[in-house]
Amino acid sequence: MSGANPIITAGLKSLTLDQVAETLACDRRTVQREIQRGNLKGFRVGSLVRVTRAEVERYIEARTMTKASVKV
């Protein structure tokens, strides 16, 4: 898998907010807002928030743009 994100392919089942942010190439606060808005589902482990790898993949798939959906 050339070009695959090493965090996603590392076999981790849950990711920290920082790992999700790195995967999505955004800021940690953006990940927190997306969880608060209900667009991304996270869960708590004690006081820490985690997101499953499957949820990150679902989030990406749901927001993948097709040629028809891109307005120029």
C-alpha positions in Angstrom: 0.0 0.0 0.0 2.1 2.9 -1.2 1.0 6.2 0.1 -1.2 4.8 2.9 -1.3 6.6 6.1 0.9 4.8 8.6 -1.5 5.5 11.5 -4.4 3.9 9.8 -2.4 0.9 8.5 -0.6 0.3 11.8 -3.4 -2.0 13.1 -4.5 0.3 15.8 -8.2 -0.1 16.6 -8.6 3.3 18.3 -6.9 6.6 17.7 -6.2 9.6 19.8 -7.5 13.0 18.8 -4.0 14.0 17.7 -3.7 10.9 15.5 -7.1 11.6 14.0 -6.1 15.2 13.3 -2.9 14.0 11.6 -4.8 11.5 9.5 -7.3 14.1 8.4 -4.6 16.8 8.0 -6.5 19.2 10.3 -6.2 20.7 13.8 -7.1 18.7 16.9 -9.7 21.4 17.7 -11.4 20.6 14.3 -11.6 16.9 15.4 -13.1 18.0 18.7 -15.7 20.2 17.0 -16.6 17.4 14.6 -17.2 15.1 17.5 -19.3 17.7 19.3 -21.4 18.3 16.2 -22.0 14.5 15.9 -20.2 14.2 12.5 -17.5 12.0 14.0 -18.2 9.5 16.8 -15.7 9.3 19.6 -15.7 7.5 22.9 -14.2 8.0 26.3 -11.5 5.9 28.0 -11.5 7.5 31.4 -10.9 11.2 30.7 -9.4 10.6 27.2 -11.3 10.6 24.0 -10.6 8.0 21.3 -12.0 7.4 17.8 -12.1 4.0 16.1 -10.2 3.5 12.9 -13.4 2.3 11.3 -15.1 5.6 12.3 -12.3 7.7 10.7 -12.6 5.7 7.5 -16.4 6.1 7.6 -16.0 9.9 8.1 -13.6 10.1 5.2 -15.9 8.1 2.9 -18.9 10.2 3.8 -17.0 13.4 2.8 -15.3 12.1 -0.3 -16.2 14.4 -3.1 -17.0 13.2 -6.6 -16.5 15.1 -9.8 -20.2 15.9 -9.9 -20.2 17.3 -6.4 -17.4 19.7 -6.9 -18.5 23.2 -7.9 -16.0 25.1 -9.9 
